[in-house]
């Protein structure tokens, strides 16, 4: 697992999610917060690289951007979102309907995010094969996705987290904590978390300084 310092070097402006100490937050919320920080670090690392490509003529090895795209396309859909839906959102709906509209919006955003990542991958391919003329479109898609996912994570942490703390029972928190602490996808039964941790570490190590630990360009 990459250190917090490494994550901070990927995104020097800090993650989208609140950096306030978790305190006595339930284990599941602490883990979701940590996962948000990793996702935010990768997303904003991509944004800073894209900006440097556009404004400074930076030409990084595109495997850095492809690794970032793989992480943000696979990690939320295969590990993060399924656990949120099953162990946090579903129990909250069972306790109260006050937040139903927000939960629906978050679920819609999950689908929107997946579509936006596909457009990002297409934009990167266009740049790779079309050269500098396609760079502006790729940068535009990166900015759109970074802004979108920043808002998404803030909604979860600022609106849904407090509701979860208010309504979930001790048993529900225990089940959620065990699910988020495990290395298995609760829906597919696959051991995925360690693979994503290795991918995250690889991203940190190949991202050029000052955003990551790789050689400066």
N, C-alpha and C positions, 0 to 999 in steps of 0.2 A: 504494500500500500504506500502511495506517495505521501510525503509529509505535508502538513499544513503550509509550511514555508514554500514548498514547491508549488502548491496551488496558488498561493498569493503571488508568486513570481509569474505565473501564467497570466493572471489578471491583476495588475498593479492597482487598479481602481477599486478592487474589492468585489465580492460576489453580490448578486442581486438581493439575496435573502439577507435578513437582518443579521448583523454580527454580534448582537447582544448575547451575553452568556446564557446558556440554556437553563442554568440553575437546577431546580428540581423537576424539570420537565420529564414526562414519561420517556422511557427508553425509545419507543417507536418514534416519537417526535424528534428526539435528539438525532436519530439515524436519518430521518427524512431531511432534517436541517443540514446534516453533513452531506447527504446526497445532493441536495440543492446547491450547496457550496461547490461541489465538484462539477456539477453540470454548468453552473454559472461561470466557473473558472475556464472551462473548455470553451463555452460559447463566447465569452468576452475575449479570451485569447484569440479565437478566430476573428473576432471583430477588429481587434487591434492589428493583427497581421494583414487583414484585408485593407484596413485604412493605410497601413504603411506601404502596401503594394501600390495603392492608388496615389498617395501623396508623396512618397519618397522613392518610388521605383523599386521597392524591395522585391526580390525574386526568390522566395523560399522554395525549398524542395516541396513539391506538391503532395508528397506522401504525408507531410505534417497535416495539411488540410484534409486529406482523405481520412487519416486516422481520427481527426476531430469529428468529421462527418459520421464516421462509423460509430463513434461513441454516442453522439447525441441522437442518432437514429435508432440505435439498438437498445441502449441502456434504459431510457424512459419506457419504451414500449414493452420490453421483455422482462424487466425486473422492477422498476420503480412504480409506474402507473398501476399495474395489476395489483400490487400490494396496497397501494393507497385506496383503490376502489373497493377491494375486498375487506380489508381490516380496519379502515378508517371511515371512508365515506358511507359504506353500507350500514355499519352500526350507528352512525350519526343519524341517518334517515330513520332508523328504527326508533330513535328516542324523540326526534323532533322534526317537524316539517318547515321550520322557520328558515332553514338554509337550503331548501330544495332547489330554488332557482339558481343559487350560486353553484351548487354541486353540478347541476345540469350544464351550466356555463363552463365549468372546469372540464367536464367530460367532453364537451364540444371542442374546447381548446386542445384537448389531447389529440383529437382527430385532426384539427387544423394544423397543429404542430407537425404531425406526421407528414401531411401534404406539403408543408413548407420545407421540410427537410428534403423531400424528393425534388422540389424545385431548386434547392441549394445544390444538390448533387448534379442536377442537369446543368446548372449555371457553371459549376466548376468544370464539368466536362467541356462545355462550350469554350471556356477560357483556355483550358489545356490544349484544345485542338484549334481554336480560332485565334489565339494569341491576344495581344494587348487590346485589340478592338472589342473583345468580349469582357474585359476586366470590369468595366463600369457596372454591367448587369450583375456580375457575381457580387461585387461589393454592395450593391443595392439589396440583394437578397440576404446577404449576411446581416446587414443593419436591420432589416425588417424582422428577421428571425430573432436576433438578439433582443430587440425591443419587446417583441411579442413574448418571449420566454421569461424575460425579466418581470413583466406584468403578471404572468401566470404564477410564478413562484411567490410573488408578493401577495397575491390574492389568497393563496393557500396559507401562507404563514401569518398574515395579518387578520384574516377573516375566519378561516376554517380552523386553524390551530386553537384559538380561544374557545370556539364552540366545542371542539373535541374535548378540551380539558374540562369544560363545564358538564358534559353529558355522558361521556363514556364511563363504564364501570371498571372496577379494579380487574375483574376477570377479562374484560375486553382489552384493557391495556396490556395485560399479561400475554394474551394471545397475539396481539399486534406486535409486542416487543419480540416475542419468539420468532414471529414470521420475518420481521425486518432484520433481526440479528442473524438469521440463518443464511446459508449459502445457496438456497434452492429457490427457484421460481415456483410460487405456490400453485400456479395453473398448469405449467408444463412439466413440473417435476425435474427440471434440469438444473445442474450445478453451474450457475452462470456468474455469480458475484465475483468469484476469484478471477475469472477470465476478464471481466470488466475492470477489475483492479489492476491487472497486468497491463491492459490496454491503456488505462489512465496513466500509469507509470511510464509507459512507452511514450505517450503524448508529451508528458512533462520533459522527458529526456531528449526528445528530438525537436521540440519547439525551440527556435533560436532565442538566445538572450536578447533583450532583457525580459521577454515574456515567459521563457522557460529556462531549462538547464542546458540546452544544446548550444553549439558554437554560434557566436554572433555573426550576423551577415553584414 
